[in-house]
Amino acid sequence: MKFGVSLWLWTSPVTNDIIAEYAPKIAGLGFDTVEIPLEDPNALDCDAARKVVEDNGLALTTCAAMGGGRDLIHPDENVRQEGMTYMKDSLDAAEKLGSELFVGPLASEVGRLWKSDEEQRSKEEELLVTQLNELAEYAAEKNVTICLEALNRFETSFLNLTSQVTDIIRRVDHPNCKVMIDLFHAGIEEKDLGDSIRTAGKDLYHFQVAENDRGTPGTGQFDWDGIAKALDEIGYDRHIIIETFTPDNELLAKAAAIWRPLAESPDQLAKDGLAFIKKLLG
């Protein structure tokens, strides 16, 4: 198992200068992995970023930034095409960076909310399966696995539960298309966090953690012993990534609704969170 942290804990947008600044810090804090958000995959010098990360002894994962115009199931075909272009550009970048994973709420733009009747939802699910099939084939050529994430009801009206994501992934039925869980979102939507992990089972390929308030893992209401037990039961041995956000960055704070400090500092959140999850799972 590898323990990592997202650069979004500290800042956005993520550039080569940011990667060069924070990779030594992340390694010094004791992490194994840095997660790099691909906000603009064409703006990164991927070869230079990969060298910095590797020189600091870190593994690397990548995640999507699903802003406006990045949507695989939008009613407008042009928007869907824009979303597919972003995905393929990101998979190109992931390959160059040496990341085996590209993860996130890939289905639609974060914050887009709409009500679907049963017929419309069925069509949207079928469209997503078709899009993910194409992306999984593309990802396989890059030796990258894409992982689909559920979001809470305030950030999407489409996929809110691990069971919904797992159903989509099993319909795609491709080795390069799997499930991820973000505990913050699952903590809002799921009846039992352990059961959500067991639902994903062997298809769980990525796991992001924070506390129920999006703060330091281990300081809130989550049943961490139940989480650890479920991960052990399914034999999960992949990346555990702390993903949360700083209120000090206006762009991030607004996007993630972080209106107050979640810890003494991002560094302290990283340090304390890592110590907790290592003790729990290491």
N, C-alpha and C positions, 0 to 999 in steps of 0.2 A: 504494500500500500504506500502511495506517495502523498505527502501533505503539501498543499499549495495555497496560493493566494492570488486574487485578481488585482491587477493594477488599478482597477476602479476604486479600490479601497482608498487610494491616495488622490487620484486626479483623472482628468479627461480634458482633451483628447489624448490618446496614447500615440506618441511619436517616437522616433529613434532616440531622441535626446532623453525622453522619459524612460525608455527601456534601459539606456545606458546609465541613467542616474539611479534607478531603483533595483536593477538586477543585483548589484552588490549588497544592497540593504536587505533584500529578500533572502539572499543566500546567508547573510550574516545573522539573520533572525532564526535560521535553522530550517527554512522551508526546502522542500525538494523540487517544487514546481512553481513556475510563474504562469498565470493565465493572462493572455494578451487579447483584449477586445479589438476586433477588426472594424473600427469605425469607418475608416477609409482604406481598404486593403491595397489600393493602388498608390497610396501616399507613403507607404513604408518601404525602406530599403531592407528587404527581408534577409538578404545575405548578411548584412551588417548586424541586424538585430539578432539573428541566429548565432552569430559568432559571440556576441556579448553574453547572451544567455548561456551558451555552452562553456565559455571561458569562466563563468561563475559557477559551473557545476550543476546547473539547473536543467530540469526537464521543462517542456513547454506545451501548453494547451492553448487553443484559440476559441473565442466565443463571438457570437454575432451581436451586432448593435442594430436592432430592428426599429429604426426610425422611419420617418415618413417616406413613402414610396417603396418600402421594402416589405412586400406582401405577396405571398404565393397564391392566395385565394381571393384576392380583391375582385369585385365585379368588373373592373376595367382591365381589359386584356393588356393594355400598355403598362399599367402598374404591375401586373403579374410578371411581365417580361422584364421590367426593371428589377423586380425582386429576384428573378432567376439570374440575371446578370450579376447582381451583387453577390449571390450565393457562389457562383462559379468563380468570380474574382477572388472571393474569400478562400475558396478551396485551393486556388492557385497559390495564394499567399501562404496558406497553412502548409502546403507541401514544401514551399521554399523555406519556411521557418523551421521545418522539421517537426511539425505538430501532427500527431496521429489522430487528433480529434478536432472537430469543429462543432460547437454546441450552442444551444440557445432556443428561444421561442420562435423557431423558424417559420411557423405557419403564417403569421400575419404581423402587421405593424403593432407594436406595443401601444396600448391606449385606444386602439380602434374597437369600438363597441357597437354591436348590432344584434337585433333579435331575429332568429331564424325559426321558421316552422320546421316540422319534421322533414318535409320534402326538400326544402332548401338546404338544411343541414346535411342531409344525405348527399346532396350534390357537392357541397363544399368539402365534405370528407373525401369523396371520390376524387375531386380535383386535387386535393392535397396528396393523396396516395399517388396519383399520376405524376405530380411534380416531384415528390420525394423519390419515386422510382428513377426518374431521369437524373436527379442530383446524386443518388446513391451510385449509379453507374459511373457518373463523372468522378465522384469521390474515390471510387475503387481504383480508377486510373491514377489517382494521386496518392494512393495508400493512406487515405484519410477516412475516418468514420464520422458520419454526421449523427448528432444526438438531439432529439426533439424534447423540448421542455414544456410543461404545463405552467400557466401563470394564474394568479389569483383573479377573481371576478372583476376587480376594479381596473385591471390592466388588459383583459381580453374577455370576450363573451364566447370564445370558441372552445379552447381546450383548457379546462381548469383542473382536471383530475389525472392522476397517473394512469388510472384504468383507461381513460379516453386516449391518452398518448400511446399506451401499450397496444390498444386495439389498432390504432393507425399503423404503428410499426409492424405489427404482425400481419397486417394486410399488405404492407409494402413487401415484407418477406425478403429482405436483402441483407447480406452480412455487413454491409457498410452503412446501415441505417438502424440506429438503436435508441434507447430511452435514456434521458437524464432526469434527475430530480433535484430541484432547488428547495431546500427545507423551508425557507421563508414562505414561499407560495404554498407549499404542501401544508404548512402549519395553519394556514387560513382555510384551506379547502377540504383537507382530508379528515375523516373520522378518526383514523389511527395511523400514525406515521410509520409504524412498523409494518402494518398491513400494506401500505402503499409501496414500501420497498419490496415486500414479498410478491406483490402483484407484478411488478416489473421483472423480478427474478433474474434469470440469466441474461435478459436483455438490458439490464441496467449497466451502462458503460461509463457514466459520469455522475458525480455527486457533489453538489454545492451546499455549503453550510453557512448559517448565521443563526442567531437566536430569534425567538418569535417577534421581537421588536426590531429585528435586523441588526442587533448589536452583537456583542461578544458571545460566541458559543459557550454554553454552560452557565450563563448568568440569568436565565429566564425560566420559561414555563415548559420547555420541551422535555419529553421523556427520553433523555439521552440513553439511558440503559436499554430501553426498548428499541431505540434506533440501532444501537450497537449490536444487540441480539439479532435483529432482522438482517443486518448486513452480514453478520457471521453466518446466519442460516443459509443465505443465498451464495455464500462464498465470494463476496465482493472483495476485490484486491486491486482496485484501480485508484484513480486520483480522488482525493478529498480536498475540495477547493473552498477556502473562505471567500465568499463574495458578499460584500456590502459596500457602502459608499460613504464618502466624507461630506459633511454639510459645508465644508470650506470651499468646495468647488460649486459655483452657482449652477452650472449646466447639469452636473450630476445630481445635486440636491433637488433641483426641480423635477428632473426626470424620475427620480426614485422616491420623491416625497420625504426627504430627510430634512426635517425642520429643526432639529436639535442635535447636539453632540451625542453619539452613541457610546462613546468611551472617552477617556482622558485625551487620547490622540489616536490617529490611525495606527501609528507604530505600536502603541500599547494594546490596541484591539488585536492586532496581528500577533503580538507576542503572547498575550494571555489566551487568545483563541487557539493558537497552535499548541500551547502547553496543555490545554484541556483536551483537544481532540487526540493528541498523541497519547495522553494518559488513558483516554477512553478506548482508543482503537489501535494504538501502536503496539 
